[in-house]
Amino acid sequence: MNSHSYKQWLGLIIPLALLLLLTFRMELLEPYLASFNQNNAPTIYYRDSFLNLIGWHLLVVLLSISTATAVAVLCGILVTRPSGKDFLPLARAVANLGQTFPPVAVLALAIPSLGFGLKPTFIALFLYGLLPIFENTVTGLQQTPKNVLEAARGMGMSSRQQLLHVELPLAMPIIIAGIRISAIVSIGTATIGSTVAAKGLGEVIIAGLLTDNMAFLLQGGIIVALIAIVVDSLFQKLESQFALTESK
């Protein structure tokens, strides 16, 4: 195992161990968090288990990013084909729309038709996650070397075979980088879902804001940060794996 791979594994194992420890034994932090609790209120958040809150938090992120990935990659493929190049500006404008409106505004607009809970949070995260995945898909596919495509055509590959066996594999590290960006942003942004009654780690943070309890804020913030670090490390490993496969 080389030093780079060792550091990657270390960057995954340490935050994952901390995340698991705090998920099941958050009370271990009570002596350190007590000084941040100035109102004689409970120091540790006990209204719900952290395991349940993390599960709901990751569920909405997984659903939104999976859907955004499917839509953005499909659109990226379509607008990089000769028949779809004219639609690239339109597709880019639609993908940019999700970044134009803040997630809070999307939640406010979605509530009248979708109600409170998971659905408006899903819509907000889905729209917010489209742009990085779409742009990276387009960039990755457009960067496929022309000599490689010519060689594929010379081997008798159809356009579909070139896409599946040449273009997408070569573009995959860049596409995964876009998914990683969207996932990390969504993990932090998903906390706002609790403002519209969606289950998640935002409950802890909002409870801290409402009661002026810094201990609650730190618990929610630390857990969200650890999840983001773990997910980022996993995607980095995945990127490295695809890059290694591509180089062989």
C-alpha positions, 0 to 999 in steps of 0.5 A, a space after each residue: 500500500 503506497 503512502 497516498 492510498 494509506 492516507 486515503 484509508 486513514 482519512 476514511 477510517 478515523 472519521 467513520 470511527 468517530 461517527 459511529 462512536 458519537 452515533 451510539 455514545 454521544 454522552 461521551 461528549 457531555 463533559 466537553 459540551 456542558 460548558 457551552 450550555 448556559 441555560 441549565 437545559 439538557 446538554 445531550 439531545 435525547 428527543 430522538 436517537 442520532 441513529 434515526 436522525 442520521 438514517 433519515 438525513 442520509 435517505 433524503 440525500 441519497 434519493 435526491 442525489 441518485 435522481 439528480 445523477 440519473 437526470 443530469 447524466 442522461 441530459 449530459 449524454 443527450 446534449 453531447 450527441 450530434 443530434 442534441 448539441 443545439 439543446 446544450 444552452 437550454 439544458 445548461 440554463 435549466 441546470 443552472 436554475 436549481 442554483 439560482 433559487 436558494 434551497 429555502 426559496 424552493 422549500 417555500 414554493 414547494 410546500 403549498 403543493 407538496 406539503 411538509 416533510 420529505 417531499 419539498 426537501 427532496 425537490 430542493 436538494 434535487 434541483 440544487 444537485 443537478 448543475 455539478 453533475 451535468 457540467 462534469 458529465 458534459 466536460 468528461 464526454 467532450 474531453 474524450 480524445 478524438 483519436 480514441 473515438 476514431 480507433 473505436 470506429 475503426 474497430 467497427 463500434 457503433 455510436 452506442 458501443 462507443 458511448 458505453 465502452 469508450 466515452 463513459 468509462 473515460 469520463 467516469 472519474 470526472 462524472 464521479 467528481 461532480 456527484 461528489 460535489 453535489 453529495 457533499 453540498 446536499 449533506 449540509 443543505 439537507 439540514 434546512 429540511 427540518 424547517 419544514 418538518 422533515 426528519 434529519 440532523 437539522 432537528 438538533 441544530 434547529 433545537 439549539 437555535 430555538 433554545 439558544 443551546 450551543 451544545 445542541 448546535 455543536 452535536 448536529 454540526 459535528 455529526 453532519 461534518 463527519 458524515 460529509 468527510 466520510 462520504 467525501 473519502 468514499 467518493 475519492 476512493 471511487 474516483 481513484 479506482 476508476 482512474 486506476 482502471 482507466 490507466 491500465 
